[in-house]
Amino acid sequence: MFLNGLPVLSGIDTLIFNRNYEPVGKQNIDSLLKALDTFLRDYNKAGFQITSIRCDEQFIPLMQPLMDEYNIELIPVVPGDHAAHVERHIRTSKERIRTVVHGLPFQYFPKLLLLKIGQRQTLTLNLFPPKGGVSGDYSPYSIMTGKTPTYDDVNIPFKHVDVNKEPT
């Protein structure tokens, strides 16, 4: 997906509905493989083994490296056909990011801020059990990390600035 023109590798699995988000510097094979490696390491730490990945046709050049290095089958989606759960995931992520951006009192946003907002929204979506997920009690965050979410995970600290007070 693209976030205000910035390429981001984003996905969701079909078992626990864990959402993944990794900014990609450039759209080349090396940076996409590096981002995918981050996802795969997270799943391996949690005890899951990825055997196949459904993706858009732009990822076809990754087919051979993924099979050789990770033994993962890449299944490209036919042009015009969409993986509904992935498309919905991307729409949901973008809607949440837009909501945060429109609620902030800025006119311009640095690229890093937009990327961090996207990262935070992905974490927030993973903190709660999804409808139709593998568990109604455990969130994707809990399943992947083995930790229970706390208030600190959902709390976003903002420093209150009194505009009427003289700076010291």
C-alpha positions, 0 to 999 in steps of 0.5 A: 500500500502507499501512504501519502506516496510512501511505499509500505508493505502491509498484510494480514494473515487468514488465521489469527488476523495479525496485521503487519506493517513495514515501511519500504524505502524503495520498491525493489526486490532487496527492500521487499525481501527485507520487509518480508523477512521482518514479518517472517521472523515475527511469525517464527518467534511466535511458533508459526511457519508460513508456507504460502503468501497470496500477493499482487502480481508486482511481487512475482519477482520475489517468487524464486528468492522466497522459495529458495531462501524460505521455502515459501510458495508465492501465490499471485492473485489473478489481475482483476481479482482481489484478496478480499481480506487484504483489501479490507485490511488496507482500507481499514488501515488507511481509514484509521490513519486518516482519522488520526491525521485529520484530528491533528492540528497540523497542515503538513506532516513529515514522512516519518510522522505519517509512517509512525502513525501507520505503525501505531494504528496497526499495533492498535488494531492488533491489540483487540480480538478480531471478529471471526478470528481464531480466538474471541478472547485473545488478540493477535498481539497476545497470540504473537507475543505471548503478552497481555495488552496493558493500558500503556499499550493503548495510551498515547502520551501527549504533552499538554501545552498551555498556550497562554503561559509564557515560556520559561 
